[in-house]
Amino acid sequence: AEAPNLILLDVLMPEISGLELLDSIKNNESISQIPIVFLTNLRDDDTIKQGLAKGAIGYLMKTELTPGQVVEEVKLFLNQTSQIS
């Protein structure tokens, strides 16, 4: 019933790519303002640039972060978005 404060999205998913899902989210007025951060293992500069250009606010590499570090990064993103709002 409530929208999330942030969406963590992988680039590579079984049925639809994260970039496609990002497009769908950004085109849905009721959820388009939810910040999106990619959390993936795909290290591809073009994909990163494309995701950020489509509206993602960040890109985290799973293999470079522990779960605790992911939590800290998410907190930073949430703090950034709350200051903008």
Phi and psi restraints in degrees (range 20) as a CNS / XPLOR table:
assign (resid 1 and name C) (resid 2 and name N)
       (resid 2 and name CA) (resid 2 and name C) 1.0 -109.5 20.0 2
assign (resid 2 and name N) (resid 2 and name CA)
       (resid 2 and name C) (resid 3 and name N) 1.0 146.6 20.0 2
assign (resid 2 and name C) (resid 3 and name N)
       (resid 3 and name CA) (resid 3 and name C) 1.0 -79.3 20.0 2
assign (resid 3 and name N) (resid 3 and name CA)
       (resid 3 and name C) (resid 4 and name N) 1.0 146.6 20.0 2
assign (resid 3 and name C) (resid 4 and name N)
       (resid 4 and name CA) (resid 4 and name C) 1.0 -70.4 20.0 2
assign (resid 4 and name N) (resid 4 and name CA)
       (resid 4 and name C) (resid 5 and name N) 1.0 161.1 20.0 2
assign (resid 4 and name C) (resid 5 and name N)
       (resid 5 and name CA) (resid 5 and name C) 1.0 -81.1 20.0 2
assign (resid 5 and name N) (resid 5 and name CA)
       (resid 5 and name C) (resid 6 and name N) 1.0 -20.2 20.0 2
assign (resid 5 and name C) (resid 6 and name N)
       (resid 6 and name CA) (resid 6 and name C) 1.0 -162.1 20.0 2
assign (resid 6 and name N) (resid 6 and name CA)
       (resid 6 and name C) (resid 7 and name N) 1.0 146.7 20.0 2
assign (resid 6 and name C) (resid 7 and name N)
       (resid 7 and name CA) (resid 7 and name C) 1.0 -114.9 20.0 2
assign (resid 7 and name N) (resid 7 and name CA)
       (resid 7 and name C) (resid 8 and name N) 1.0 126.5 20.0 2
assign (resid 7 and name C) (resid 8 and name N)
       (resid 8 and name CA) (resid 8 and name C) 1.0 -95.5 20.0 2
assign (resid 8 and name N) (resid 8 and name CA)
       (resid 8 and name C) (resid 9 and name N) 1.0 126.4 20.0 2
assign (resid 8 and name C) (resid 9 and name N)
       (resid 9 and name CA) (resid 9 and name C) 1.0 -132.0 20.0 2
assign (resid 9 and name N) (resid 9 and name CA)
       (resid 9 and name C) (resid 10 and name N) 1.0 131.8 20.0 2
assign (resid 9 and name C) (resid 10 and name N)
       (resid 10 and name CA) (resid 10 and name C) 1.0 -85.7 20.0 2
assign (resid 10 and name N) (resid 10 and name CA)
       (resid 10 and name C) (resid 11 and name N) 1.0 153.9 20.0 2
assign (resid 10 and name C) (resid 11 and name N)
       (resid 11 and name CA) (resid 11 and name C) 1.0 -79.7 20.0 2
assign (resid 11 and name N) (resid 11 and name CA)
       (resid 11 and name C) (resid 12 and name N) 1.0 -44.5 20.0 2
assign (resid 11 and name C) (resid 12 and name N)
       (resid 12 and name CA) (resid 12 and name C) 1.0 -98.0 20.0 2
assign (resid 12 and name N) (resid 12 and name CA)
       (resid 12 and name C) (resid 13 and name N) 1.0 113.0 20.0 2
assign (resid 12 and name C) (resid 13 and name N)
       (resid 13 and name CA) (resid 13 and name C) 1.0 -133.0 20.0 2
assign (resid 13 and name N) (resid 13 and name CA)
       (resid 13 and name C) (resid 14 and name N) 1.0 161.6 20.0 2
assign (resid 13 and name C) (resid 14 and name N)
       (resid 14 and name CA) (resid 14 and name C) 1.0 -64.4 20.0 2
assign (resid 14 and name N) (resid 14 and name CA)
       (resid 14 and name C) (resid 15 and name N) 1.0 -41.3 20.0 2
assign (resid 14 and name C) (resid 15 and name N)
       (resid 15 and name CA) (resid 15 and name C) 1.0 -112.0 20.0 2
assign (resid 15 and name N) (resid 15 and name CA)
       (resid 15 and name C) (resid 16 and name N) 1.0 -23.6 20.0 2
assign (resid 15 and name C) (resid 16 and name N)
       (resid 16 and name CA) (resid 16 and name C) 1.0 -147.6 20.0 2
assign (resid 16 and name N) (resid 16 and name CA)
       (resid 16 and name C) (resid 17 and name N) 1.0 141.8 20.0 2
assign (resid 16 and name C) (resid 17 and name N)
       (resid 17 and name CA) (resid 17 and name C) 1.0 -75.1 20.0 2
assign (resid 17 and name N) (resid 17 and name CA)
       (resid 17 and name C) (resid 18 and name N) 1.0 157.2 20.0 2
assign (resid 17 and name C) (resid 18 and name N)
       (resid 18 and name CA) (resid 18 and name C) 1.0 -60.6 20.0 2
assign (resid 18 and name N) (resid 18 and name CA)
       (resid 18 and name C) (resid 19 and name N) 1.0 -34.0 20.0 2
assign (resid 18 and name C) (resid 19 and name N)
       (resid 19 and name CA) (resid 19 and name C) 1.0 -66.1 20.0 2
assign (resid 19 and name N) (resid 19 and name CA)
       (resid 19 and name C) (resid 20 and name N) 1.0 -38.8 20.0 2
assign (resid 19 and name C) (resid 20 and name N)
       (resid 20 and name CA) (resid 20 and name C) 1.0 -66.2 20.0 2
assign (resid 20 and name N) (resid 20 and name CA)
       (resid 20 and name C) (resid 21 and name N) 1.0 -42.6 20.0 2
assign (resid 20 and name C) (resid 21 and name N)
       (resid 21 and name CA) (resid 21 and name C) 1.0 -65.3 20.0 2
assign (resid 21 and name N) (resid 21 and name CA)
       (resid 21 and name C) (resid 22 and name N) 1.0 -38.6 20.0 2
assign (resid 21 and name C) (resid 22 and name N)
       (resid 22 and name CA) (resid 22 and name C) 1.0 -58.1 20.0 2
assign (resid 22 and name N) (resid 22 and name CA)
       (resid 22 and name C) (resid 23 and name N) 1.0 -45.2 20.0 2
assign (resid 22 and name C) (resid 23 and name N)
       (resid 23 and name CA) (resid 23 and name C) 1.0 -57.8 20.0 2
assign (resid 23 and name N) (resid 23 and name CA)
       (resid 23 and name C) (resid 24 and name N) 1.0 -45.2 20.0 2
assign (resid 23 and name C) (resid 24 and name N)
       (resid 24 and name CA) (resid 24 and name C) 1.0 -62.3 20.0 2
assign (resid 24 and name N) (resid 24 and name CA)
       (resid 24 and name C) (resid 25 and name N) 1.0 -42.2 20.0 2
assign (resid 24 and name C) (resid 25 and name N)
       (resid 25 and name CA) (resid 25 and name C) 1.0 -64.4 20.0 2
assign (resid 25 and name N) (resid 25 and name CA)
       (resid 25 and name C) (resid 26 and name N) 1.0 -46.2 20.0 2
assign (resid 25 and name C) (resid 26 and name N)
       (resid 26 and name CA) (resid 26 and name C) 1.0 -67.7 20.0 2
assign (resid 26 and name N) (resid 26 and name CA)
       (resid 26 and name C) (resid 27 and name N) 1.0 -22.0 20.0 2
assign (resid 26 and name C) (resid 27 and name N)
       (resid 27 and name CA) (resid 27 and name C) 1.0 -91.7 20.0 2
assign (resid 27 and name N) (resid 27 and name CA)
       (resid 27 and name C) (resid 28 and name N) 1.0 -1.4 20.0 2
assign (resid 27 and name C) (resid 28 and name N)
       (resid 28 and name CA) (resid 28 and name C) 1.0 -102.7 20.0 2
assign (resid 28 and name N) (resid 28 and name CA)
       (resid 28 and name C) (resid 29 and name N) 1.0 106.6 20.0 2
assign (resid 28 and name C) (resid 29 and name N)
       (resid 29 and name CA) (resid 29 and name C) 1.0 -54.1 20.0 2
assign (resid 29 and name N) (resid 29 and name CA)
       (resid 29 and name C) (resid 30 and name N) 1.0 -34.1 20.0 2
assign (resid 29 and name C) (resid 30 and name N)
       (resid 30 and name CA) (resid 30 and name C) 1.0 -73.7 20.0 2
assign (resid 30 and name N) (resid 30 and name CA)
       (resid 30 and name C) (resid 31 and name N) 1.0 -19.3 20.0 2
assign (resid 30 and name C) (resid 31 and name N)
       (resid 31 and name CA) (resid 31 and name C) 1.0 -128.3 20.0 2
assign (resid 31 and name N) (resid 31 and name CA)
       (resid 31 and name C) (resid 32 and name N) 1.0 2.9 20.0 2
assign (resid 31 and name C) (resid 32 and name N)
       (resid 32 and name CA) (resid 32 and name C) 1.0 -63.7 20.0 2
assign (resid 32 and name N) (resid 32 and name CA)
       (resid 32 and name C) (resid 33 and name N) 1.0 -20.8 20.0 2
assign (resid 32 and name C) (resid 33 and name N)
       (resid 33 and name CA) (resid 33 and name C) 1.0 -90.4 20.0 2
assign (resid 33 and name N) (resid 33 and name CA)
       (resid 33 and name C) (resid 34 and name N) 1.0 -2.2 20.0 2
assign (resid 33 and name C) (resid 34 and name N)
       (resid 34 and name CA) (resid 34 and name C) 1.0 -71.8 20.0 2
assign (resid 34 and name N) (resid 34 and name CA)
       (resid 34 and name C) (resid 35 and name N) 1.0 125.5 20.0 2
assign (resid 34 and name C) (resid 35 and name N)
       (resid 35 and name CA) (resid 35 and name C) 1.0 -64.7 20.0 2
assign (resid 35 and name N) (resid 35 and name CA)
       (resid 35 and name C) (resid 36 and name N) 1.0 143.4 20.0 2
assign (resid 35 and name C) (resid 36 and name N)
       (resid 36 and name CA) (resid 36 and name C) 1.0 -124.3 20.0 2
assign (resid 36 and name N) (resid 36 and name CA)
       (resid 36 and name C) (resid 37 and name N) 1.0 132.0 20.0 2
assign (resid 36 and name C) (resid 37 and name N)
       (resid 37 and name CA) (resid 37 and name C) 1.0 -123.1 20.0 2
assign (resid 37 and name N) (resid 37 and name CA)
       (resid 37 and name C) (resid 38 and name N) 1.0 129.3 20.0 2
assign (resid 37 and name C) (resid 38 and name N)
       (resid 38 and name CA) (resid 38 and name C) 1.0 -79.0 20.0 2
assign (resid 38 and name N) (resid 38 and name CA)
       (resid 38 and name C) (resid 39 and name N) 1.0 133.5 20.0 2
assign (resid 38 and name C) (resid 39 and name N)
       (resid 39 and name CA) (resid 39 and name C) 1.0 -125.6 20.0 2
assign (resid 39 and name N) (resid 39 and name CA)
       (resid 39 and name C) (resid 40 and name N) 1.0 102.4 20.0 2
assign (resid 39 and name C) (resid 40 and name N)
       (resid 40 and name CA) (resid 40 and name C) 1.0 -149.7 20.0 2
assign (resid 40 and name N) (resid 40 and name CA)
       (resid 40 and name C) (resid 41 and name N) 1.0 171.7 20.0 2
assign (resid 40 and name C) (resid 41 and name N)
       (resid 41 and name CA) (resid 41 and name C) 1.0 -105.5 20.0 2
assign (resid 41 and name N) (resid 41 and name CA)
       (resid 41 and name C) (resid 42 and name N) 1.0 -1.9 20.0 2
assign (resid 41 and name C) (resid 42 and name N)
       (resid 42 and name CA) (resid 42 and name C) 1.0 -76.9 20.0 2
assign (resid 42 and name N) (resid 42 and name CA)
       (resid 42 and name C) (resid 43 and name N) 1.0 111.6 20.0 2
assign (resid 42 and name C) (resid 43 and name N)
       (resid 43 and name CA) (resid 43 and name C) 1.0 -103.9 20.0 2
assign (resid 43 and name N) (resid 43 and name CA)
       (resid 43 and name C) (resid 44 and name N) 1.0 90.7 20.0 2
assign (resid 43 and name C) (resid 44 and name N)
       (resid 44 and name CA) (resid 44 and name C) 1.0 -141.5 20.0 2
assign (resid 44 and name N) (resid 44 and name CA)
       (resid 44 and name C) (resid 45 and name N) 1.0 113.7 20.0 2
assign (resid 44 and name C) (resid 45 and name N)
       (resid 45 and name CA) (resid 45 and name C) 1.0 -57.1 20.0 2
assign (resid 45 and name N) (resid 45 and name CA)
       (resid 45 and name C) (resid 46 and name N) 1.0 -39.2 20.0 2
assign (resid 45 and name C) (resid 46 and name N)
       (resid 46 and name CA) (resid 46 and name C) 1.0 -64.0 20.0 2
assign (resid 46 and name N) (resid 46 and name CA)
       (resid 46 and name C) (resid 47 and name N) 1.0 -41.8 20.0 2
assign (resid 46 and name C) (resid 47 and name N)
       (resid 47 and name CA) (resid 47 and name C) 1.0 -66.3 20.0 2
assign (resid 47 and name N) (resid 47 and name CA)
       (resid 47 and name C) (resid 48 and name N) 1.0 -41.3 20.0 2
assign (resid 47 and name C) (resid 48 and name N)
       (resid 48 and name CA) (resid 48 and name C) 1.0 -60.9 20.0 2
assign (resid 48 and name N) (resid 48 and name CA)
       (resid 48 and name C) (resid 49 and name N) 1.0 -48.9 20.0 2
assign (resid 48 and name C) (resid 49 and name N)
       (resid 49 and name CA) (resid 49 and name C) 1.0 -60.9 20.0 2
assign (resid 49 and name N) (resid 49 and name CA)
       (resid 49 and name C) (resid 50 and name N) 1.0 -41.8 20.0 2
assign (resid 49 and name C) (resid 50 and name N)
       (resid 50 and name CA) (resid 50 and name C) 1.0 -63.4 20.0 2
assign (resid 50 and name N) (resid 50 and name CA)
       (resid 50 and name C) (resid 51 and name N) 1.0 -44.7 20.0 2
assign (resid 50 and name C) (resid 51 and name N)
       (resid 51 and name CA) (resid 51 and name C) 1.0 -62.0 20.0 2
assign (resid 51 and name N) (resid 51 and name CA)
       (resid 51 and name C) (resid 52 and name N) 1.0 -43.8 20.0 2
assign (resid 51 and name C) (resid 52 and name N)
       (resid 52 and name CA) (resid 52 and name C) 1.0 -67.4 20.0 2
assign (resid 52 and name N) (resid 52 and name CA)
       (resid 52 and name C) (resid 53 and name N) 1.0 -38.7 20.0 2
assign (resid 52 and name C) (resid 53 and name N)
       (resid 53 and name CA) (resid 53 and name C) 1.0 -65.4 20.0 2
assign (resid 53 and name N) (resid 53 and name CA)
       (resid 53 and name C) (resid 54 and name N) 1.0 -29.9 20.0 2
assign (resid 53 and name C) (resid 54 and name N)
       (resid 54 and name CA) (resid 54 and name C) 1.0 -82.2 20.0 2
assign (resid 54 and name N) (resid 54 and name CA)
       (resid 54 and name C) (resid 55 and name N) 1.0 -6.8 20.0 2
assign (resid 54 and name C) (resid 55 and name N)
       (resid 55 and name CA) (resid 55 and name C) 1.0 122.3 20.0 2
assign (resid 55 and name N) (resid 55 and name CA)
       (resid 55 and name C) (resid 56 and name N) 1.0 -1.9 20.0 2
assign (resid 55 and name C) (resid 56 and name N)
       (resid 56 and name CA) (resid 56 and name C) 1.0 -66.3 20.0 2
assign (resid 56 and name N) (resid 56 and name CA)
       (resid 56 and name C) (resid 57 and name N) 1.0 146.8 20.0 2
assign (resid 56 and name C) (resid 57 and name N)
       (resid 57 and name CA) (resid 57 and name C) 1.0 -97.9 20.0 2
assign (resid 57 and name N) (resid 57 and name CA)
       (resid 57 and name C) (resid 58 and name N) 1.0 -5.5 20.0 2
assign (resid 57 and name C) (resid 58 and name N)
       (resid 58 and name CA) (resid 58 and name C) 1.0 -169.6 20.0 2
assign (resid 58 and name N) (resid 58 and name CA)
       (resid 58 and name C) (resid 59 and name N) 1.0 169.9 20.0 2
assign (resid 58 and name C) (resid 59 and name N)
       (resid 59 and name CA) (resid 59 and name C) 1.0 -146.9 20.0 2
assign (resid 59 and name N) (resid 59 and name CA)
       (resid 59 and name C) (resid 60 and name N) 1.0 114.6 20.0 2
assign (resid 59 and name C) (resid 60 and name N)
       (resid 60 and name CA) (resid 60 and name C) 1.0 -114.4 20.0 2
assign (resid 60 and name N) (resid 60 and name CA)
       (resid 60 and name C) (resid 61 and name N) 1.0 139.5 20.0 2
assign (resid 60 and name C) (resid 61 and name N)
       (resid 61 and name CA) (resid 61 and name C) 1.0 -95.4 20.0 2
assign (resid 61 and name N) (resid 61 and name CA)
       (resid 61 and name C) (resid 62 and name N) 1.0 119.2 20.0 2
assign (resid 61 and name C) (resid 62 and name N)
       (resid 62 and name CA) (resid 62 and name C) 1.0 -55.9 20.0 2
assign (resid 62 and name N) (resid 62 and name CA)
       (resid 62 and name C) (resid 63 and name N) 1.0 -43.1 20.0 2
assign (resid 62 and name C) (resid 63 and name N)
       (resid 63 and name CA) (resid 63 and name C) 1.0 -71.0 20.0 2
assign (resid 63 and name N) (resid 63 and name CA)
       (resid 63 and name C) (resid 64 and name N) 1.0 -14.2 20.0 2
assign (resid 63 and name C) (resid 64 and name N)
       (resid 64 and name CA) (resid 64 and name C) 1.0 -98.1 20.0 2
assign (resid 64 and name N) (resid 64 and name CA)
       (resid 64 and name C) (resid 65 and name N) 1.0 -4.2 20.0 2
assign (resid 64 and name C) (resid 65 and name N)
       (resid 65 and name CA) (resid 65 and name C) 1.0 -129.8 20.0 2
assign (resid 65 and name N) (resid 65 and name CA)
       (resid 65 and name C) (resid 66 and name N) 1.0 142.7 20.0 2
assign (resid 65 and name C) (resid 66 and name N)
       (resid 66 and name CA) (resid 66 and name C) 1.0 -81.2 20.0 2
assign (resid 66 and name N) (resid 66 and name CA)
       (resid 66 and name C) (resid 67 and name N) 1.0 164.0 20.0 2
assign (resid 66 and name C) (resid 67 and name N)
       (resid 67 and name CA) (resid 67 and name C) 1.0 -55.1 20.0 2
assign (resid 67 and name N) (resid 67 and name CA)
       (resid 67 and name C) (resid 68 and name N) 1.0 -39.6 20.0 2
assign (resid 67 and name C) (resid 68 and name N)
       (resid 68 and name CA) (resid 68 and name C) 1.0 -63.7 20.0 2
assign (resid 68 and name N) (resid 68 and name CA)
       (resid 68 and name C) (resid 69 and name N) 1.0 -37.2 20.0 2
assign (resid 68 and name C) (resid 69 and name N)
       (resid 69 and name CA) (resid 69 and name C) 1.0 -68.6 20.0 2
assign (resid 69 and name N) (resid 69 and name CA)
       (resid 69 and name C) (resid 70 and name N) 1.0 -35.3 20.0 2
assign (resid 69 and name C) (resid 70 and name N)
       (resid 70 and name CA) (resid 70 and name C) 1.0 -61.4 20.0 2
assign (resid 70 and name N) (resid 70 and name CA)
       (resid 70 and name C) (resid 71 and name N) 1.0 -45.3 20.0 2
assign (resid 70 and name C) (resid 71 and name N)
       (resid 71 and name CA) (resid 71 and name C) 1.0 -57.9 20.0 2
assign (resid 71 and name N) (resid 71 and name CA)
       (resid 71 and name C) (resid 72 and name N) 1.0 -45.1 20.0 2
assign (resid 71 and name C) (resid 72 and name N)
       (resid 72 and name CA) (resid 72 and name C) 1.0 -63.8 20.0 2
assign (resid 72 and name N) (resid 72 and name CA)
       (resid 72 and name C) (resid 73 and name N) 1.0 -40.3 20.0 2
assign (resid 72 and name C) (resid 73 and name N)
       (resid 73 and name CA) (resid 73 and name C) 1.0 -64.3 20.0 2
assign (resid 73 and name N) (resid 73 and name CA)
       (resid 73 and name C) (resid 74 and name N) 1.0 -43.0 20.0 2
assign (resid 73 and name C) (resid 74 and name N)
       (resid 74 and name CA) (resid 74 and name C) 1.0 -60.7 20.0 2
assign (resid 74 and name N) (resid 74 and name CA)
       (resid 74 and name C) (resid 75 and name N) 1.0 -42.0 20.0 2
assign (resid 74 and name C) (resid 75 and name N)
       (resid 75 and name CA) (resid 75 and name C) 1.0 -59.6 20.0 2
assign (resid 75 and name N) (resid 75 and name CA)
       (resid 75 and name C) (resid 76 and name N) 1.0 -40.8 20.0 2
assign (resid 75 and name C) (resid 76 and name N)
       (resid 76 and name CA) (resid 76 and name C) 1.0 -63.5 20.0 2
assign (resid 76 and name N) (resid 76 and name CA)
       (resid 76 and name C) (resid 77 and name N) 1.0 -44.4 20.0 2
assign (resid 76 and name C) (resid 77 and name N)
       (resid 77 and name CA) (resid 77 and name C) 1.0 -62.6 20.0 2
assign (resid 77 and name N) (resid 77 and name CA)
       (resid 77 and name C) (resid 78 and name N) 1.0 -42.3 20.0 2
assign (resid 77 and name C) (resid 78 and name N)
       (resid 78 and name CA) (resid 78 and name C) 1.0 -63.4 20.0 2
assign (resid 78 and name N) (resid 78 and name CA)
       (resid 78 and name C) (resid 79 and name N) 1.0 -39.9 20.0 2
assign (resid 78 and name C) (resid 79 and name N)
       (resid 79 and name CA) (resid 79 and name C) 1.0 -63.3 20.0 2
assign (resid 79 and name N) (resid 79 and name CA)
       (resid 79 and name C) (resid 80 and name N) 1.0 -41.8 20.0 2
assign (resid 79 and name C) (resid 80 and name N)
       (resid 80 and name CA) (resid 80 and name C) 1.0 -62.6 20.0 2
assign (resid 80 and name N) (resid 80 and name CA)
       (resid 80 and name C) (resid 81 and name N) 1.0 -44.6 20.0 2
assign (resid 80 and name C) (resid 81 and name N)
       (resid 81 and name CA) (resid 81 and name C) 1.0 -71.8 20.0 2
assign (resid 81 and name N) (resid 81 and name CA)
       (resid 81 and name C) (resid 82 and name N) 1.0 -30.6 20.0 2
assign (resid 81 and name C) (resid 82 and name N)
       (resid 82 and name CA) (resid 82 and name C) 1.0 -71.6 20.0 2
assign (resid 82 and name N) (resid 82 and name CA)
       (resid 82 and name C) (resid 83 and name N) 1.0 -28.5 20.0 2
assign (resid 82 and name C) (resid 83 and name N)
       (resid 83 and name CA) (resid 83 and name C) 1.0 -74.7 20.0 2
assign (resid 83 and name N) (resid 83 and name CA)
       (resid 83 and name C) (resid 84 and name N) 1.0 -28.4 20.0 2
assign (resid 83 and name C) (resid 84 and name N)
       (resid 84 and name CA) (resid 84 and name C) 1.0 -76.6 20.0 2
assign (resid 84 and name N) (resid 84 and name CA)
       (resid 84 and name C) (resid 85 and name N) 1.0 -35.7 20.0 2
